Amino acid sequence: MRTTVGIIGAGPAGLLLARLLQNAGIGSVVLESRDRAYVERRQRAGILEQGTVDVLRAAGVGARMDREGIPHDGIELRFDRRRHRVDLPALTGGRSVMVYAQTEVCKDLIEDRLTGGGPLLFEAEALAVEGAETDSPRVRYRHEGREAVLECDYVVGCDGFWGVARTAIPDALSRTYERTYPFGWLGILADVAPSHDELVYARSDRGFALLSMRSPTVTRAYLQVPEGTDADDWADEEIWDELDRRLEVDDPGWRLARGPITAKSVTPMRSYVHEPMRHGRLFLAGDAAHIVPPTGAKGLNLAVGDVVTFARALAAHLDKGDPALLGTYSETCLRRVWQAERFSYAMTTMLHRAPDATAFDDRIQLARLDRVTTSRAAETDLAEAYTGFPF
Ligand SMILES: Cc1cc2nc3c(=O)[nH]c(=O)nc-3n(C[C@H](O)[C@H](O)[C@H](O)COP(=O)(O)OP(=O)(O)OC[C@H]3O[C@@H](n4cnc5c(N)ncnc54)[C@H](O)[C@@H]3O)c2cc1C
């Protein structure tokens, strides 16, 4: 098989890239190792930045998001039994975010690709990228029990952190930057209306908690738990009790609504960047190149930024014969990536309690929260990063 752009991975990065290339009249083939049901069920991110919302709309795949997504104009910070609302549009000149689950973004893009787009092969596992330094890179893959080769002009590795594309960049040219955190997130989905109409980020002496939502009838919530925790060690009532304690405020009107928990899992927390994001005609996008802890809600949005950058760069090259944007792909993406890394790290360390935290560390966290909630400049900095830097 031959195509212009071989895309490895049908997560948000690979699927959206296929659509952006199609809109630009550029052919592509998407290879995905898992089956369709698995990709559509995988619970992950849920907050779309303003720029991501705009890109999905402009690409022609935002109709269901606009019908079913929940626009959010604020987040709440809780600490010291206090509540503080961050008014996102007021601080950013009108920017906000949308609650629309990654599962739904992927379902929309898969449906779109299978009904009108080009090839998308499920259960097609890429085994290796070869010839990245040449003008005709190849992806070796296994599909329906047979090995095959996808001949390409360009390959984009959208295959996530555990994918194969990154390994095609020689070690001697690779630099990695990493931090793992000594805690994770126990996430739940529950069949109960959200207790608050915006996201609540809570810092408490017992650790971090986040109250979020998937729809008007489904609550998504998270608890900071020690690294290595097994989700099954937590009984449902224990989870609700702990959420109640960490979200407690001096407001008699506040009450946490409980309901049946339908899913429970633990996510590790890691920051990771691989540089460069390009080697010859191989480009990395999304989690294949970088990971952020979920506190800043940046992972999915960074993946979108990368593929928008690649699609624009390739269109400029093929339409106008201008290779400059392809040449600076890695630098352009990494600038944005490091801003997201900085913000995600800042949010994580401001809100989570490290196992070895001292009384001094606690005071510093409270001082940081006090600063964010009393200085318009500091609050604007948070709101700008949360709603996302322009692509
Ligand atoms: C458990 C978990 C929870 C998360 N929660 C949040 C959150 O709350 N908020 C947030 O902002 N972000 C969250 N993230 C991060 C966010 O989901 C990712 O940043 C986002 O999925 C990145 O999209 P992607 O397309 O780059 O990679 P992925 O979504 O990982 O997609 C990669 C795709 O490549 C496929 N693949 C892998 N190897 C191969 C191969 N060899 N051949 C073919 N296909 C292959 C995979 O099956 C997958 O479909 C979470 C991540 C995880 C793992």
The ligand as an SDF file (V2000), in Angstrom:
LIG
                    3D

 53 58  0  0  0  0  0  0  0  0999 V2000
   -5.3870    6.6520   31.7770 C   0  0  0  0  0  0  0  0  0  0  0  0
   -5.2400    8.0450   31.2070 C   0  0  0  0  0  0  0  0  0  0  0  0
   -6.0450    9.1050   31.6710 C   0  0  0  0  0  0  0  0  0  0  0  0
   -5.9250   10.3970   31.1540 C   0  0  0  0  0  0  0  0  0  0  0  0
   -6.6910   11.4250   31.6470 N   0  0  0  0  0  0  0  0  0  0  0  0
   -6.5310   12.6570   31.1310 C   0  0  0  0  0  0  0  0  0  0  0  0
   -7.2900   13.7450   31.6120 C   0  0  0  0  0  0  0  0  0  0  0  0
   -8.1060   13.6060   32.5140 O   0  0  0  0  0  0  0  0  0  0  0  0
   -7.0870   14.9700   31.0470 N   0  0  0  0  0  0  0  0  0  0  0  0
   -6.1760   15.1620   30.0140 C   0  0  0  0  0  0  0  0  0  0  0  0
   -6.0290   16.2660   29.4910 O   0  0  0  0  0  0  0  0  0  0  0  0
   -5.4670   14.1540   29.5470 N   0  0  0  0  0  0  0  0  0  0  0  0
   -5.6250   12.9210   30.0750 C   0  0  0  0  0  0  0  0  0  0  0  0
   -4.8880   11.9180   29.5940 N   0  0  0  0  0  0  0  0  0  0  0  0
   -4.0180   12.2180   28.4770 C   0  0  0  0  0  0  0  0  0  0  0  0
   -4.7770   12.2410   27.1470 C   0  0  0  0  0  0  0  0  0  0  0  0
   -5.7650   11.2530   27.1480 O   0  0  0  0  0  0  0  0  0  0  0  0
   -3.7410   12.0320   26.0630 C   0  0  0  0  0  0  0  0  0  0  0  0
   -2.8710   13.1380   26.1030 O   0  0  0  0  0  0  0  0  0  0  0  0
   -4.3380   11.8700   24.6700 C   0  0  0  0  0  0  0  0  0  0  0  0
   -4.9900   10.6250   24.5720 O   0  0  0  0  0  0  0  0  0  0  0  0
   -3.2390   11.9640   23.6060 C   0  0  0  0  0  0  0  0  0  0  0  0
   -3.7420   11.5690   22.3760 O   0  0  0  0  0  0  0  0  0  0  0  0
   -2.8180   10.8070   21.3470 P   0  0  0  0  0  0  0  0  0  0  0  0
   -3.6700   10.6070   20.1490 O   0  0  0  0  0  0  0  0  0  0  0  0
   -1.5260   11.4980   21.2180 O   0  0  0  0  0  0  0  0  0  0  0  0
   -2.4620    9.4070   22.0230 O   0  0  0  0  0  0  0  0  0  0  0  0
   -3.3980    8.1930   22.4350 P   0  0  0  0  0  0  0  0  0  0  0  0
   -4.7470    8.6550   22.8070 O   0  0  0  0  0  0  0  0  0  0  0  0
   -2.6070    7.3940   23.4240 O   0  0  0  0  0  0  0  0  0  0  0  0
   -3.5560    7.3670   21.0930 O   0  0  0  0  0  0  0  0  0  0  0  0
   -2.4980    6.5670   20.5780 C   0  0  0  0  0  0  0  0  0  0  0  0
   -3.1150    5.4920   19.7200 C   0  0  0  0  0  0  0  0  0  0  0  0
   -2.0700    4.7450   19.0890 O   0  0  0  0  0  0  0  0  0  0  0  0
   -2.3730    3.3720   19.1630 C   0  0  0  0  0  0  0  0  0  0  0  0
   -1.1120    2.6370   19.0420 N   0  0  0  0  0  0  0  0  0  0  0  0
   -0.1410    2.4880   19.9730 C   0  0  0  0  0  0  0  0  0  0  0  0
    0.8780    1.7600   19.4810 N   0  0  0  0  0  0  0  0  0  0  0  0
    0.5310    1.4500   18.2040 C   0  0  0  0  0  0  0  0  0  0  0  0
    1.1780    0.7030   17.1920 C   0  0  0  0  0  0  0  0  0  0  0  0
    2.3720    0.1310   17.3710 N   0  0  0  0  0  0  0  0  0  0  0  0
    0.5560    0.5620   15.9890 N   0  0  0  0  0  0  0  0  0  0  0  0
   -0.6590    1.1390   15.7510 C   0  0  0  0  0  0  0  0  0  0  0  0
   -1.3140    1.8560   16.7190 N   0  0  0  0  0  0  0  0  0  0  0  0
   -0.7220    2.0020   17.9080 C   0  0  0  0  0  0  0  0  0  0  0  0
   -3.0760    3.2170   20.5100 C   0  0  0  0  0  0  0  0  0  0  0  0
   -3.8740    2.0560   20.5880 O   0  0  0  0  0  0  0  0  0  0  0  0
   -3.9180    4.4780   20.5380 C   0  0  0  0  0  0  0  0  0  0  0  0
   -5.1820    4.3010   19.9590 O   0  0  0  0  0  0  0  0  0  0  0  0
   -4.9870   10.6320   30.1240 C   0  0  0  0  0  0  0  0  0  0  0  0
   -4.1830    9.5810   29.6540 C   0  0  0  0  0  0  0  0  0  0  0  0
   -4.2880    8.3000   30.1870 C   0  0  0  0  0  0  0  0  0  0  0  0
   -3.3890    7.1800   29.6760 C   0  0  0  0  0  0  0  0  0  0  0  0
  1  2  1  0
  2  3  1  0
  2 52  2  0
  3  4  2  0
  4  5  1  0
  4 50  1  0
  5  6  2  0
  6  7  1  0
  6 13  1  0
  7  8  2  0
  7  9  1  0
  9 10  1  0
 10 11  2  0
 10 12  1  0
 12 13  2  0
 13 14  1  0
 14 15  1  0
 14 50  1  0
 15 16  1  0
 16 17  1  0
 16 18  1  0
 18 19  1  0
 18 20  1  0
 20 21  1  0
 20 22  1  0
 22 23  1  0
 23 24  1  0
 24 25  2  0
 24 26  1  0
 24 27  1  0
 27 28  1  0
 28 29  2  0
 28 30  1  0
 28 31  1  0
 31 32  1  0
 32 33  1  0
 33 34  1  0
 33 48  1  0
 34 35  1  0
 35 36  1  0
 35 46  1  0
 36 37  1  0
 36 45  1  0
 37 38  2  0
 38 39  1  0
 39 40  1  0
 39 45  2  0
 40 41  1  0
 40 42  2  0
 42 43  1  0
 43 44  2  0
 44 45  1  0
 46 47  1  0
 46 48  1  0
 48 49  1  0
 50 51  2  0
 51 52  1  0
 52 53  1  0
M  END
$$$$
